[in-house]
């Protein structure tokens, strides 16, 4: 399993547009990404509904993980690192 932590910096947390931007990026990876924070079971990072209802507020530390599987380790690390970097932006890119 490859795991990386990042802090949400979007002022509204992962709600509405920031959540949609993040989930779109997760889905582009094609990987089974999970997200968690302390005291919470991991959720599917590919699900907009799960991400929006997980209450990842501004300042929340999020653990991004990919379970072991038949994935290229380099691609997994690059994808998780990219998603971690995305969490520390304002996530309001409309694309």
Helices and strands as residue ranges (DSSP letters): E 2-7, H 16-29, E 33-36, E 43-44, H 48-53, E 61-66, H 73-87
